[in-house]
Amino acid sequence: MKRIWIICLCLLTIFCVVGCEGMGNRATLMGTVTEIYDAYLLVETEIGPCVVSFPDGVTREDLGLAAGDTVEIVYSGEIAESYPMQIHHVYAIKRVETTRS
């Protein structure tokens, strides 16, 4: 009986660890697009200018952004401390407000 409890406890622990593995930290940051390049954006944020890489599989045309648009960036939470700062692990870039009419 004791052996069954130990096996069940081990299985429960394994399921919890495996189930939470894909749930990495995610952070968001708001900013205004200042420049758009082929693989990244330059965004002015509350913490300073940031180079924001496009999410995997997303192109410049897919985003449909223009300079002056306000965006929300969903990323891993890691920012390279350089000037300008760099955000490489981006999950999504969402337009919040546009300057176009």
C-alpha positions in Angstrom: 0.0 0.0 0.0 2.8 2.3 0.9 4.4 1.7 -2.5 1.2 2.6 -4.3 1.1 6.0 -2.5 4.7 6.7 -3.4 4.1 5.9 -7.1 1.0 8.1 -7.1 2.9 10.9 -5.5 5.7 10.6 -8.0 3.3 10.6 -11.0 1.5 13.6 -9.6 4.8 15.5 -9.3 5.8 14.6 -12.8 2.5 15.7 -14.2 2.8 19.1 -12.4 6.3 19.7 -13.6 5.5 18.8 -17.2 2.2 20.7 -17.2 3.8 23.9 -16.1 6.9 23.7 -18.3 5.4 25.6 -21.3 4.1 28.4 -19.1 7.0 30.7 -19.2 7.0 34.2 -17.8 5.4 36.8 -20.0 5.5 40.5 -19.7 4.0 43.4 -21.6 5.3 46.7 -22.5 3.6 49.7 -24.2 5.3 52.1 -26.6 5.1 54.2 -29.7 6.6 52.9 -33.0 9.3 55.3 -34.2 10.9 53.3 -37.0 10.1 50.0 -38.9 12.7 47.7 -40.4 12.5 44.3 -42.1 13.0 42.2 -39.0 12.4 44.6 -36.1 10.8 47.8 -34.8 12.3 50.7 -32.9 9.8 51.5 -30.2 9.9 54.4 -27.7 8.7 53.1 -24.3 8.4 54.4 -20.8 11.8 52.8 -20.0 13.5 54.2 -23.1 14.0 53.2 -26.8 13.8 49.5 -27.5 14.6 47.4 -30.6 11.8 44.8 -30.8 12.3 41.7 -32.9 9.2 40.4 -34.8 7.6 37.3 -33.4 8.5 34.0 -35.2 6.8 33.7 -38.5 5.6 37.3 -38.5 6.7 39.8 -41.2 6.6 43.5 -41.5 3.6 43.3 -43.8 1.7 41.0 -41.3 1.8 43.7 -38.6 0.6 46.6 -40.8 2.1 49.1 -38.5 3.2 52.7 -39.2 5.4 55.1 -37.3 3.4 56.8 -34.6 1.2 53.7 -33.8 1.0 52.7 -30.2 1.7 49.0 -29.6 1.6 46.5 -26.8 4.5 44.1 -26.9 4.1 40.6 -25.2 7.6 39.2 -24.6 9.5 36.8 -22.3 10.4 39.4 -19.7 14.0 39.6 -20.7 15.5 42.8 -22.1 19.1 43.1 -23.2 20.6 46.1 -21.4 22.2 48.0 -24.3 21.4 51.2 -26.0 18.8 51.0 -27.4 17.5 48.1 -25.3 16.7 44.9 -27.2 13.8 42.5 -26.8 14.4 39.3 -28.7 11.9 36.8 -27.4 8.6 38.4 -28.6 5.4 36.5 -28.6 3.0 39.2 -30.0 2.9 42.8 -31.1 -0.6 44.3 -30.9 -1.6 47.7 -32.2 -3.4 49.6 -29.5 -3.9 52.9 -31.2 -3.1 54.1 -34.7 -2.2 57.5 -36.1 -3.9 56.8 -39.4 -7.5 57.8 -40.0 
